[in-house]
Amino acid sequence: MISKKIEKEINEQINAEFWSAYLYLSMSAYFVSKNLPGFANWMQVQYQEEISHALKFFNYLNERGGRVNLKPIEAVKTEWDNEIEVFQETLKHEQHVTFLINNLVNSAIEEKDHASNNMLQWYVSEQVEEEANVDEILQQLILLEGNKFGLLMLDRELRQRTFVDETVQNN
Ligand code: OFO
């Protein structure tokens, strides 16, 4: 049986993951409106990843005899100034999620909940990847600033991204 503290914090994290999904779907819509289908695709795959992250927590909490409580998802931003601003915000957001995951790990250690700590290590590794992927695109955008041809080439590259459910594969 999972402790009430960890149950509450995982429920909060489920909400945070759904909020991330909602944010990235909003960014996807922004890129559609800017005629950048590759960027829109990248963000839509990001949305799918966040849903899978939420579901992994959802399934884990149920498995441990906890009670899932789904809370309302707060509104997200819908407009940005440019592509760089979107990726700067994405990186900042992923850094915040890393902070939330680290806090969850700290709680699991305090509660001597080894199973939760073990499950959370998947997210610790995932966050390293998330931050690195976003930062790579951000750095490319900074290099390309003002170069429309380069932006279209990057858009073409980002169109190739497909969703792979790593929460299933790595379990
Ligand atoms: Fe769930 O990793 Fe991004 O937010």
Backbone and ligand atoms as CSV (ligand in chain L), in Angstrom:
chain,resi,resn,atom,element,x,y,z
A,1,MET,N,N,0.864,-1.204,0.000
A,1,MET,CA,C,0.000,0.000,0.000
A,1,MET,C,C,0.895,1.248,0.000
A,2,ILE,N,N,0.505,2.190,-0.816
A,2,ILE,CA,C,1.300,3.400,-0.967
A,2,ILE,C,C,0.917,4.434,0.117
A,3,SER,N,N,1.874,5.266,0.539
A,3,SER,CA,C,1.550,6.256,1.583
A,3,SER,C,C,0.672,7.372,0.992
A,4,LYS,N,N,-0.070,8.036,1.873
A,4,LYS,CA,C,-0.967,9.128,1.434
A,4,LYS,C,C,-0.165,10.264,0.805
A,5,LYS,N,N,1.037,10.491,1.351
A,5,LYS,CA,C,1.885,11.579,0.825
A,5,LYS,C,C,2.274,11.293,-0.635
A,6,ILE,N,N,2.735,10.065,-0.885
A,6,ILE,CA,C,3.156,9.729,-2.260
A,6,ILE,C,C,1.931,9.687,-3.183
A,7,GLU,N,N,0.819,9.169,-2.655
A,7,GLU,CA,C,-0.417,9.129,-3.463
A,7,GLU,C,C,-0.793,10.550,-3.918
A,8,LYS,N,N,-0.744,11.491,-2.983
A,8,LYS,CA,C,-1.113,12.881,-3.297
A,8,LYS,C,C,-0.140,13.476,-4.332
A,9,GLU,N,N,1.139,13.220,-4.127
A,9,GLU,CA,C,2.131,13.817,-5.030
A,9,GLU,C,C,2.077,13.191,-6.425
A,10,ILE,N,N,1.774,11.897,-6.495
A,10,ILE,CA,C,1.647,11.276,-7.832
A,10,ILE,C,C,0.401,11.829,-8.527
A,11,ASN,N,N,-0.674,12.021,-7.769
A,11,ASN,CA,C,-1.869,12.633,-8.368
A,11,ASN,C,C,-1.556,14.022,-8.917
A,12,GLU,N,N,-0.763,14.779,-8.178
A,12,GLU,CA,C,-0.381,16.127,-8.661
A,12,GLU,C,C,0.466,16.002,-9.934
A,13,GLN,N,N,1.321,14.983,-9.960
A,13,GLN,CA,C,2.185,14.805,-11.131
A,13,GLN,C,C,1.378,14.351,-12.355
A,14,ILE,N,N,0.350,13.538,-12.118
A,14,ILE,CA,C,-0.528,13.137,-13.242
A,14,ILE,C,C,-1.116,14.409,-13.865
A,15,ASN,N,N,-1.564,15.320,-13.011
A,15,ASN,CA,C,-2.131,16.573,-13.512
A,15,ASN,C,C,-1.069,17.387,-14.265
A,16,ALA,N,N,0.157,17.409,-13.729
A,16,ALA,CA,C,1.240,18.171,-14.373
A,16,ALA,C,C,1.570,17.580,-15.751
A,17,GLU,N,N,1.515,16.256,-15.858
A,17,GLU,CA,C,1.825,15.625,-17.152
A,17,GLU,C,C,0.719,15.938,-18.172
A,18,PHE,N,N,-0.544,15.900,-17.712
A,18,PHE,CA,C,-1.638,16.258,-18.634
A,18,PHE,C,C,-1.553,17.734,-19.018
A,19,TRP,N,N,-1.144,18.564,-18.058
A,19,TRP,CA,C,-0.995,19.994,-18.388
A,19,TRP,C,C,0.090,20.178,-19.447
A,20,SER,N,N,1.193,19.422,-19.297
A,20,SER,CA,C,2.275,19.487,-20.298
A,20,SER,C,C,1.730,19.073,-21.666
A,21,ALA,N,N,0.930,18.011,-21.687
A,21,ALA,CA,C,0.355,17.535,-22.954
A,21,ALA,C,C,-0.481,18.646,-23.589
A,22,TYR,N,N,-1.279,19.302,-22.772
A,22,TYR,CA,C,-2.164,20.368,-23.244
A,22,TYR,C,C,-1.341,21.546,-23.784
A,23,LEU,N,N,-0.254,21.871,-23.066
A,23,LEU,CA,C,0.626,22.964,-23.500
A,23,LEU,C,C,1.228,22.647,-24.876
A,24,TYR,N,N,1.719,21.420,-25.045
A,24,TYR,CA,C,2.373,21.073,-26.311
A,24,TYR,C,C,1.375,20.970,-27.458
A,25,LEU,N,N,0.143,20.585,-27.136
A,25,LEU,CA,C,-0.873,20.559,-28.186
A,25,LEU,C,C,-1.210,21.992,-28.622
A,26,SER,N,N,-1.190,22.901,-27.664
A,26,SER,CA,C,-1.434,24.312,-27.980
A,26,SER,C,C,-0.294,24.857,-28.844
A,27,MET,N,N,0.932,24.448,-28.527
A,27,MET,CA,C,2.083,24.872,-29.336
A,27,MET,C,C,1.974,24.281,-30.743
A,28,SER,N,N,1.456,23.061,-30.833
A,28,SER,CA,C,1.267,22.419,-32.137
A,28,SER,C,C,0.286,23.244,-32.971
A,29,ALA,N,N,-0.807,23.664,-32.348
A,29,ALA,CA,C,-1.809,24.483,-33.053
A,29,ALA,C,C,-1.188,25.812,-33.512
A,30,TYR,N,N,-0.329,26.382,-32.664
A,30,TYR,CA,C,0.351,27.633,-33.028
A,30,TYR,C,C,1.189,27.420,-34.298
A,31,PHE,N,N,1.931,26.295,-34.331
A,31,PHE,CA,C,2.786,26.044,-35.503
A,31,PHE,C,C,1.953,25.761,-36.766
A,32,VAL,N,N,0.807,25.115,-36.594
A,32,VAL,CA,C,-0.080,24.922,-37.753
A,32,VAL,C,C,-0.454,26.301,-38.303
A,33,SER,N,N,-0.794,27.226,-37.395
A,33,SER,CA,C,-1.217,28.563,-37.834
A,33,SER,C,C,-0.074,29.333,-38.494
A,34,LYS,N,N,1.165,28.914,-38.226
A,34,LYS,CA,C,2.331,29.581,-38.826
A,34,LYS,C,C,2.835,28.847,-40.066
A,35,ASN,N,N,2.065,27.863,-40.529
A,35,ASN,CA,C,2.455,27.068,-41.713
A,35,ASN,C,C,3.793,26.365,-41.534
A,36,LEU,N,N,3.984,25.810,-40.336
A,36,LEU,CA,C,5.190,25.015,-40.059
A,36,LEU,C,C,4.737,23.617,-39.612
A,37,PRO,N,N,4.326,22.762,-40.583
A,37,PRO,CA,C,3.752,21.455,-40.232
A,37,PRO,C,C,4.719,20.505,-39.528
A,38,GLY,N,N,6.020,20.658,-39.815
A,38,GLY,CA,C,7.003,19.795,-39.158
A,38,GLY,C,C,7.098,20.110,-37.672
A,39,PHE,N,N,7.143,21.395,-37.336
A,39,PHE,CA,C,7.173,21.819,-35.930
A,39,PHE,C,C,5.870,21.394,-35.239
A,40,ALA,N,N,4.759,21.531,-35.984
A,40,ALA,CA,C,3.455,21.136,-35.417
A,40,ALA,C,C,3.455,19.641,-35.123
A,41,ASN,N,N,4.038,18.866,-36.044
A,41,ASN,CA,C,4.116,17.414,-35.832
A,41,ASN,C,C,4.968,17.092,-34.614
A,42,TRP,N,N,6.111,17.763,-34.496
A,42,TRP,CA,C,7.025,17.510,-33.367
A,42,TRP,C,C,6.298,17.744,-32.047
A,43,MET,N,N,5.539,18.834,-31.994
A,43,MET,CA,C,4.805,19.165,-30.760
A,43,MET,C,C,3.653,18.181,-30.521
A,44,GLN,N,N,3.079,17.673,-31.598
A,44,GLN,CA,C,1.989,16.712,-31.402
A,44,GLN,C,C,2.532,15.382,-30.860
A,45,VAL,N,N,3.723,15.004,-31.314
A,45,VAL,CA,C,4.365,13.801,-30.768
A,45,VAL,C,C,4.713,14.043,-29.291
A,46,GLN,N,N,5.152,15.266,-28.995
A,46,GLN,CA,C,5.472,15.632,-27.608
A,46,GLN,C,C,4.212,15.505,-26.734
A,47,TYR,N,N,3.103,15.941,-27.278
A,47,TYR,CA,C,1.803,15.796,-26.588
A,47,TYR,C,C,1.531,14.315,-26.276
A,48,GLN,N,N,1.732,13.454,-27.275
A,48,GLN,CA,C,1.487,12.009,-27.076
A,48,GLN,C,C,2.408,11.441,-25.996
A,49,GLU,N,N,3.651,11.914,-25.994
A,49,GLU,CA,C,4.597,11.452,-24.961
A,49,GLU,C,C,4.097,11.821,-23.573
A,50,GLU,N,N,3.611,13.050,-23.443
A,50,GLU,CA,C,3.149,13.499,-22.115
A,50,GLU,C,C,1.937,12.696,-21.648
A,51,ILE,N,N,1.066,12.349,-22.583
A,51,ILE,CA,C,-0.092,11.514,-22.215
A,51,ILE,C,C,0.421,10.163,-21.707
A,52,SER,N,N,1.433,9.621,-22.385
A,52,SER,CA,C,1.979,8.323,-21.957
A,52,SER,C,C,2.640,8.449,-20.576
A,53,HIS,N,N,3.251,9.603,-20.294
A,53,HIS,CA,C,3.857,9.807,-18.968
A,53,HIS,C,C,2.762,9.834,-17.893
A,54,ALA,N,N,1.657,10.518,-18.205
A,54,ALA,CA,C,0.540,10.586,-17.247
A,54,ALA,C,C,-0.021,9.185,-17.002
A,55,LEU,N,N,-0.182,8.423,-18.076
A,55,LEU,CA,C,-0.755,7.078,-17.945
A,55,LEU,C,C,0.154,6.139,-17.160
A,56,LYS,N,N,1.453,6.319,-17.312
A,56,LYS,CA,C,2.386,5.470,-16.556
A,56,LYS,C,C,2.183,5.714,-15.046
A,57,PHE,N,N,2.054,6.975,-14.649
A,57,PHE,CA,C,1.783,7.284,-13.241
A,57,PHE,C,C,0.407,6.751,-12.826
A,58,PHE,N,N,-0.577,6.936,-13.699
A,58,PHE,CA,C,-1.952,6.472,-13.433
A,58,PHE,C,C,-1.948,4.964,-13.153
A,59,ASN,N,N,-1.307,4.221,-14.021
A,59,ASN,CA,C,-1.286,2.750,-13.878
A,59,ASN,C,C,-0.490,2.329,-12.643
A,60,TYR,N,N,0.598,3.035,-12.386
A,60,TYR,CA,C,1.425,2.695,-11.218
A,60,TYR,C,C,0.643,2.911,-9.926
A,61,LEU,N,N,-0.034,4.052,-9.832
A,61,LEU,CA,C,-0.783,4.351,-8.596
A,61,LEU,C,C,-1.875,3.296,-8.370
A,62,ASN,N,N,-2.567,2.919,-9.429
A,62,ASN,CA,C,-3.596,1.874,-9.308
A,62,ASN,C,C,-2.979,0.550,-8.871
A,63,GLU,N,N,-1.834,0.237,-9.455
A,63,GLU,CA,C,-1.164,-1.030,-9.154
A,63,GLU,C,C,-0.767,-1.114,-7.674
A,64,ARG,N,N,-0.419,0.054,-7.106
A,64,ARG,CA,C,0.019,0.091,-5.706
A,64,ARG,C,C,-1.138,0.251,-4.724
A,65,GLY,N,N,-2.365,0.185,-5.208
A,65,GLY,CA,C,-3.527,0.303,-4.323
A,65,GLY,C,C,-3.853,1.732,-3.952
A,66,GLY,N,N,-3.285,2.694,-4.695
A,66,GLY,CA,C,-3.610,4.105,-4.449
A,66,GLY,C,C,-4.891,4.483,-5.184
A,67,ARG,N,N,-5.362,5.694,-4.924
A,67,ARG,CA,C,-6.591,6.165,-5.583
A,67,ARG,C,C,-6.259,7.344,-6.481
A,68,VAL,N,N,-6.537,7.150,-7.781
A,68,VAL,CA,C,-6.296,8.250,-8.726
A,68,VAL,C,C,-7.414,9.279,-8.604
A,69,ASN,N,N,-7.034,10.537,-8.513
A,69,ASN,CA,C,-8.001,11.647,-8.501
A,69,ASN,C,C,-7.616,12.622,-9.592
A,70,LEU,N,N,-8.428,12.665,-10.642
A,70,LEU,CA,C,-8.097,13.570,-11.751
A,70,LEU,C,C,-8.644,14.962,-11.463
A,71,LYS,N,N,-7.747,15.917,-11.528
A,71,LYS,CA,C,-8.102,17.313,-11.227
A,71,LYS,C,C,-8.249,18.107,-12.532
A,72,PRO,N,N,-8.892,19.284,-12.475
A,72,PRO,CA,C,-9.027,20.089,-13.701
A,72,PRO,C,C,-7.654,20.477,-14.266
A,73,ILE,N,N,-7.618,20.597,-15.571
A,73,ILE,CA,C,-6.370,21.013,-16.229
A,73,ILE,C,C,-6.452,22.510,-16.502
A,74,GLU,N,N,-5.503,23.240,-15.942
A,74,GLU,CA,C,-5.477,24.702,-16.097
A,74,GLU,C,C,-5.290,25.093,-17.566
A,75,ALA,N,N,-5.783,26.264,-17.913
A,75,ALA,CA,C,-5.633,26.767,-19.285
A,75,ALA,C,C,-4.154,26.958,-19.622
A,76,VAL,N,N,-3.843,26.861,-20.900
A,76,VAL,CA,C,-2.459,27.064,-21.350
A,76,VAL,C,C,-2.411,28.258,-22.308
A,77,LYS,N,N,-1.200,28.738,-22.519
A,77,LYS,CA,C,-0.970,29.853,-23.439
A,77,LYS,C,C,-1.301,29.407,-24.872
A,78,THR,N,N,-1.701,30.347,-25.704
A,78,THR,CA,C,-2.053,29.983,-27.085
A,78,THR,C,C,-1.250,30.744,-28.140
A,79,GLU,N,N,-0.580,31.797,-27.736
A,79,GLU,CA,C,0.181,32.608,-28.702
A,79,GLU,C,C,1.615,32.833,-28.240
A,80,TRP,N,N,2.525,32.842,-29.190
A,80,TRP,CA,C,3.937,33.139,-28.917
A,80,TRP,C,C,4.433,34.112,-29.972
A,81,ASP,N,N,5.577,34.752,-29.721
A,81,ASP,CA,C,6.111,35.734,-30.676
A,81,ASP,C,C,6.771,35.072,-31.874
A,82,ASN,N,N,7.459,33.955,-31.621
A,82,ASN,CA,C,8.197,33.282,-32.698
A,82,ASN,C,C,8.600,31.877,-32.241
A,83,GLU,N,N,9.269,31.137,-33.141
A,83,GLU,CA,C,9.657,29.738,-32.864
A,83,GLU,C,C,10.623,29.669,-31.682
A,84,ILE,N,N,11.552,30.622,-31.620
A,84,ILE,CA,C,12.550,30.606,-30.537
A,84,ILE,C,C,11.857,30.729,-29.181
A,85,GLU,N,N,10.889,31.609,-29.091
A,85,GLU,CA,C,10.190,31.795,-27.813
A,85,GLU,C,C,9.483,30.494,-27.400
A,86,VAL,N,N,8.893,29.801,-28.368
A,86,VAL,CA,C,8.202,28.537,-28.051
A,86,VAL,C,C,9.199,27.542,-27.441
A,87,PHE,N,N,10.364,27.413,-28.062
A,87,PHE,CA,C,11.323,26.416,-27.566
A,87,PHE,C,C,12.021,26.872,-26.284
A,88,GLN,N,N,12.162,28.180,-26.109
A,88,GLN,CA,C,12.700,28.664,-24.820
A,88,GLN,C,C,11.734,28.288,-23.696
A,89,GLU,N,N,10.448,28.478,-23.947
A,89,GLU,CA,C,9.441,28.139,-22.930
A,89,GLU,C,C,9.367,26.640,-22.705
A,90,THR,N,N,9.531,25.885,-23.788
A,90,THR,CA,C,9.494,24.422,-23.660
A,90,THR,C,C,10.647,23.946,-22.781
A,91,LEU,N,N,11.831,24.513,-23.023
A,91,LEU,CA,C,12.991,24.113,-22.217
A,91,LEU,C,C,12.777,24.485,-20.748
A,92,LYS,N,N,12.293,25.690,-20.523
A,92,LYS,CA,C,12.032,26.145,-19.151
A,92,LYS,C,C,11.015,25.230,-18.480
A,93,HIS,N,N,9.993,24.840,-19.247
A,93,HIS,CA,C,8.962,23.967,-18.683
A,93,HIS,C,C,9.535,22.594,-18.338
A,94,GLU,N,N,10.352,22.048,-19.248
A,94,GLU,CA,C,10.927,20.721,-18.975
A,94,GLU,C,C,11.866,20.772,-17.761
A,95,GLN,N,N,12.563,21.889,-17.595
A,95,GLN,CA,C,13.430,22.030,-16.406
A,95,GLN,C,C,12.577,22.044,-15.143
A,96,HIS,N,N,11.413,22.663,-15.235
A,96,HIS,CA,C,10.494,22.671,-14.086
A,96,HIS,C,C,9.981,21.249,-13.803
A,97,VAL,N,N,9.659,20.504,-14.858
A,97,VAL,CA,C,9.179,19.118,-14.661
A,97,VAL,C,C,10.285,18.274,-14.017
A,98,THR,N,N,11.522,18.496,-14.428
A,98,THR,CA,C,12.646,17.779,-13.812
A,98,THR,C,C,12.685,18.064,-12.308
A,99,PHE,N,N,12.459,19.323,-11.950
A,99,PHE,CA,C,12.418,19.724,-10.539
A,99,PHE,C,C,11.293,18.970,-9.811
A,100,LEU,N,N,10.133,18.861,-10.458
A,100,LEU,CA,C,8.997,18.153,-9.834
A,100,LEU,C,C,9.321,16.671,-9.645
A,101,ILE,N,N,9.941,16.065,-10.650
A,101,ILE,CA,C,10.294,14.636,-10.562
A,101,ILE,C,C,11.323,14.435,-9.441
A,102,ASN,N,N,12.305,15.333,-9.383
A,102,ASN,CA,C,13.321,15.214,-8.315
A,102,ASN,C,C,12.684,15.325,-6.936
A,103,ASN,N,N,11.690,16.211,-6.792
A,103,ASN,CA,C,10.989,16.327,-5.513
A,103,ASN,C,C,10.250,15.040,-5.170
A,104,LEU,N,N,9.669,14.422,-6.197
A,104,LEU,CA,C,8.979,13.141,-5.969
A,104,LEU,C,C,9.967,12.071,-5.502
A,105,VAL,N,N,11.143,12.052,-6.111
A,105,VAL,CA,C,12.183,11.100,-5.693
A,105,VAL,C,C,12.548,11.366,-4.231
A,106,ASN,N,N,12.723,12.643,-3.892
A,106,ASN,CA,C,13.050,12.987,-2.496
A,106,ASN,C,C,11.980,12.472,-1.540
A,107,SER,N,N,10.717,12.626,-1.921
A,107,SER,CA,C,9.623,12.143,-1.064
A,107,SER,C,C,9.662,10.627,-0.940
A,108,ALA,N,N,9.902,9.943,-2.053
A,108,ALA,CA,C,9.948,8.472,-2.027
A,108,ALA,C,C,11.065,8.006,-1.094
A,109,ILE,N,N,12.195,8.722,-1.115
A,109,ILE,CA,C,13.319,8.361,-0.235
A,109,ILE,C,C,12.924,8.615,1.223
A,110,GLU,N,N,12.325,9.780,1.474
A,110,GLU,CA,C,11.881,10.095,2.852
A,110,GLU,C,C,10.912,9.051,3.384
A,111,GLU,N,N,10.010,8.599,2.509
A,111,GLU,CA,C,8.983,7.624,2.920
A,111,GLU,C,C,9.505,6.180,2.911
A,112,LYS,N,N,10.777,6.019,2.542
A,112,LYS,CA,C,11.390,4.685,2.388
A,112,LYS,C,C,10.564,3.823,1.426
A,113,ASP,N,N,10.043,4.472,0.383
A,113,ASP,CA,C,9.217,3.784,-0.614
A,113,ASP,C,C,10.124,3.415,-1.801
A,114,HIS,N,N,10.745,2.254,-1.697
A,114,HIS,CA,C,11.724,1.840,-2.712
A,114,HIS,C,C,11.077,1.570,-4.063
A,115,ALA,N,N,9.857,1.049,-4.034
A,115,ALA,CA,C,9.170,0.748,-5.309
A,115,ALA,C,C,8.920,2.040,-6.085
A,116,SER,N,N,8.448,3.069,-5.379
A,116,SER,CA,C,8.188,4.347,-6.076
A,116,SER,C,C,9.495,4.968,-6.553
A,117,ASN,N,N,10.522,4.892,-5.712
A,117,ASN,CA,C,11.821,5.432,-6.107
A,117,ASN,C,C,12.311,4.735,-7.384
A,118,ASN,N,N,12.158,3.423,-7.414
A,118,ASN,CA,C,12.578,2.646,-8.588
A,118,ASN,C,C,11.787,3.062,-9.839
A,119,MET,N,N,10.471,3.191,-9.695
A,119,MET,CA,C,9.622,3.593,-10.823
A,119,MET,C,C,10.017,4.992,-11.304
A,120,LEU,N,N,10.311,5.882,-10.349
A,120,LEU,CA,C,10.631,7.277,-10.688
A,120,LEU,C,C,11.952,7.424,-11.434
A,121,GLN,N,N,12.840,6.445,-11.290
A,121,GLN,CA,C,14.132,6.545,-11.985
A,121,GLN,C,C,13.938,6.578,-13.499
A,122,TRP,N,N,12.854,5.948,-13.973
A,122,TRP,CA,C,12.550,6.010,-15.410
A,122,TRP,C,C,12.342,7.475,-15.823
A,123,TYR,N,N,11.607,8.217,-14.997
A,123,TYR,CA,C,11.334,9.628,-15.293
A,123,TYR,C,C,12.596,10.481,-15.167
A,124,VAL,N,N,13.469,10.122,-14.232
A,124,VAL,CA,C,14.722,10.872,-14.067
A,124,VAL,C,C,15.514,10.803,-15.382
A,125,SER,N,N,15.625,9.592,-15.945
A,125,SER,CA,C,16.359,9.437,-17.224
A,125,SER,C,C,15.613,10.133,-18.353
A,126,GLU,N,N,14.302,9.986,-18.368
A,126,GLU,CA,C,13.484,10.594,-19.421
A,126,GLU,C,C,13.660,12.112,-19.448
A,127,GLN,N,N,13.754,12.722,-18.268
A,127,GLN,CA,C,13.897,14.180,-18.215
A,127,GLN,C,C,15.237,14.638,-18.790
A,128,VAL,N,N,16.276,13.824,-18.610
A,128,VAL,CA,C,17.584,14.179,-19.203
A,128,VAL,C,C,17.423,14.259,-20.721
A,129,GLU,N,N,16.725,13.263,-21.271
A,129,GLU,CA,C,16.493,13.195,-22.713
A,129,GLU,C,C,15.598,14.349,-23.181
A,130,GLU,N,N,14.540,14.604,-22.436
A,130,GLU,CA,C,13.595,15.669,-22.804
A,130,GLU,C,C,14.317,17.021,-22.899
A,131,GLU,N,N,15.087,17.328,-21.868
A,131,GLU,CA,C,15.789,18.627,-21.864
A,131,GLU,C,C,16.791,18.707,-23.010
A,132,ALA,N,N,17.525,17.611,-23.244
A,132,ALA,CA,C,18.546,17.617,-24.306
A,132,ALA,C,C,17.913,17.787,-25.683
A,133,ASN,N,N,16.802,17.085,-25.949
A,133,ASN,CA,C,16.137,17.185,-27.255
A,133,ASN,C,C,15.633,18.601,-27.523
A,134,VAL,N,N,15.032,19.180,-26.510
A,134,VAL,CA,C,14.477,20.532,-26.678
A,134,VAL,C,C,15.614,21.538,-26.860
A,135,ASP,N,N,16.664,21.394,-26.073
A,135,ASP,CA,C,17.780,22.333,-26.160
A,135,ASP,C,C,18.456,22.253,-27.530
A,136,GLU,N,N,18.527,21.054,-28.101
A,136,GLU,CA,C,19.150,20.890,-29.423
A,136,GLU,C,C,18.380,21.700,-30.466
A,137,ILE,N,N,17.064,21.588,-30.433
A,137,ILE,CA,C,16.252,22.339,-31.411
A,137,ILE,C,C,16.367,23.845,-31.143
A,138,LEU,N,N,16.347,24.227,-29.881
A,138,LEU,CA,C,16.470,25.650,-29.533
A,138,LEU,C,C,17.788,26.225,-30.065
A,139,GLN,N,N,18.877,25.490,-29.876
A,139,GLN,CA,C,20.185,25.985,-30.345
A,139,GLN,C,C,20.213,26.109,-31.868
A,140,GLN,N,N,19.550,25.155,-32.558
A,140,GLN,CA,C,19.492,25.229,-34.022
A,140,GLN,C,C,18.713,26.473,-34.448
A,141,LEU,N,N,17.610,26.724,-33.765
A,141,LEU,CA,C,16.789,27.901,-34.090
A,141,LEU,C,C,17.569,29.193,-33.871
A,142,ILE,N,N,18.356,29.235,-32.805
A,142,ILE,CA,C,19.153,30.440,-32.529
A,142,ILE,C,C,20.170,30.648,-33.656
A,143,LEU,N,N,20.792,29.553,-34.103
A,143,LEU,CA,C,21.763,29.654,-35.203
A,143,LEU,C,C,21.109,30.145,-36.495
A,144,LEU,N,N,19.855,29.684,-36.683
A,144,LEU,CA,C,19.155,29.983,-37.943
A,144,LEU,C,C,18.446,31.323,-37.971
A,145,GLU,N,N,18.417,32.028,-36.853
A,145,GLU,CA,C,17.555,33.205,-36.745
A,145,GLU,C,C,17.604,34.076,-38.003
A,146,GLY,N,N,16.415,34.276,-38.595
A,146,GLY,CA,C,16.324,35.125,-39.786
A,146,GLY,C,C,16.529,34.375,-41.090
A,147,ASN,N,N,16.966,33.119,-41.017
A,147,ASN,CA,C,17.218,32.335,-42.231
A,147,ASN,C,C,15.998,31.462,-42.544
A,148,LYS,N,N,15.139,31.953,-43.432
A,148,LYS,CA,C,13.870,31.264,-43.732
A,148,LYS,C,C,14.093,29.900,-44.382
A,149,PHE,N,N,15.085,29.825,-45.246
A,149,PHE,CA,C,15.349,28.545,-45.911
A,149,PHE,C,C,15.758,27.500,-44.868
A,150,GLY,N,N,16.644,27.896,-43.971
A,150,GLY,CA,C,17.078,26.986,-42.913
A,150,GLY,C,C,15.908,26.548,-42.041
A,151,LEU,N,N,15.006,27.483,-41.776
A,151,LEU,CA,C,13.833,27.170,-40.951
A,151,LEU,C,C,12.959,26.119,-41.643
A,152,LEU,N,N,12.796,26.269,-42.956
A,152,LEU,CA,C,11.993,25.292,-43.704
A,152,LEU,C,C,12.671,23.919,-43.733
A,153,MET,N,N,14.005,23.911,-43.804
A,153,MET,CA,C,14.735,22.633,-43.788
A,153,MET,C,C,14.563,21.943,-42.430
A,154,LEU,N,N,14.633,22.734,-41.358
A,154,LEU,CA,C,14.444,22.174,-40.014
A,154,LEU,C,C,13.009,21.670,-39.866
A,155,ASP,N,N,12.064,22.418,-40.428
A,155,ASP,CA,C,10.663,22.003,-40.371
A,155,ASP,C,C,10.484,20.641,-41.061
A,156,ARG,N,N,11.174,20.482,-42.177
A,156,ARG,CA,C,11.090,19.210,-42.912
A,156,ARG,C,C,11.652,18.075,-42.063
A,157,GLU,N,N,12.733,18.361,-41.365
A,157,GLU,CA,C,13.363,17.345,-40.508
A,157,GLU,C,C,12.424,16.950,-39.351
A,158,LEU,N,N,11.781,17.949,-38.758
A,158,LEU,CA,C,10.922,17.672,-37.593
A,158,LEU,C,C,9.643,16.942,-37.994
A,159,ARG,N,N,9.338,16.973,-39.276
A,159,ARG,CA,C,8.161,16.252,-39.773
A,159,ARG,C,C,8.351,14.735,-39.650
A,160,GLN,N,N,9.609,14.309,-39.584
A,160,GLN,CA,C,9.912,12.861,-39.543
A,160,GLN,C,C,9.635,12.225,-38.180
A,161,ARG,N,N,9.492,13.046,-37.156
A,161,ARG,CA,C,9.357,12.472,-35.815
A,161,ARG,C,C,8.055,11.685,-35.676
A,162,THR,N,N,8.157,10.465,-35.102
A,162,THR,CA,C,6.953,9.667,-34.849
A,162,THR,C,C,6.913,9.287,-33.365
A,163,PHE,N,N,5.732,8.975,-32.901
A,163,PHE,CA,C,5.566,8.625,-31.489
A,163,PHE,C,C,5.909,7.159,-31.238
A,164,VAL,N,N,6.780,6.942,-30.269
A,164,VAL,CA,C,7.108,5.586,-29.818
A,164,VAL,C,C,6.825,5.576,-28.319
A,165,ASP,N,N,5.993,4.647,-27.875
A,165,ASP,CA,C,5.638,4.633,-26.450
A,165,ASP,C,C,6.751,3.978,-25.632
A,166,GLU,N,N,7.663,4.821,-25.149
A,166,GLU,CA,C,8.810,4.302,-24.399
A,166,GLU,C,C,8.430,3.814,-23.015
A,167,THR,N,N,7.264,4.224,-22.516
A,167,THR,CA,C,6.851,3.756,-21.186
A,167,THR,C,C,6.534,2.257,-21.250
A,168,VAL,N,N,6.140,1.780,-22.419
A,168,VAL,CA,C,5.838,0.351,-22.594
A,168,VAL,C,C,7.117,-0.395,-22.934
A,169,GLN,N,N,7.870,0.143,-23.891
A,169,GLN,CA,C,9.088,-0.528,-24.353
A,169,GLN,C,C,10.100,-0.801,-23.261
A,170,ASN,N,N,10.261,0.186,-22.351
A,170,ASN,CA,C,11.315,0.026,-21.348
A,170,ASN,C,C,10.862,-0.671,-20.072
A,171,ASN,N,N,9.642,-1.165,-20.072
A,171,ASN,CA,C,9.157,-1.835,-18.862
A,171,ASN,C,C,9.343,-3.330,-18.927
L,1,OFO,FE1,FE,6.574,14.369,-18.990
L,1,OFO,O1,O,8.156,15.077,-19.607
L,1,OFO,FE2,FE,7.841,16.611,-20.532
L,1,OFO,O2,O,6.854,17.493,-19.304
